[in-house]
């Protein structure tokens, strides 16, 4: 039986609708020390959250290297393109 024709299709559709209203901010870098930390921001409030964390943002769906600040504008992580 295909996924779309089972009763789970109703649940999947409800989950899909819910996901369109959620904003998700998640670290995508494994725990531990790393040279780069990747934070993914997705959802309807993504732009305002990204701007709060790192200032002006550009077009959606493009990765950027940016500094990250806390709520008091203190630097959490700096951006660098040099090793």
HUTA-V427855 format. One record per run of one state. SS is the DSSP state (h for helix, s for strand, l for the rest). FROM is the first residue (numbers start at 0). TO is the last residue. If there is no record, write none. Layout:
ss = {SS SS}
from = {FROM FROM}
to = {TO TO}
This chain:
ss = {l h l h l s l s l h l s l s l}
from = {0 2 5 7 19 23 27 38 42 45 54 67 69 74 77}
to = {1 4 6 18 22 26 37 41 44 53 66 68 73 76 82}
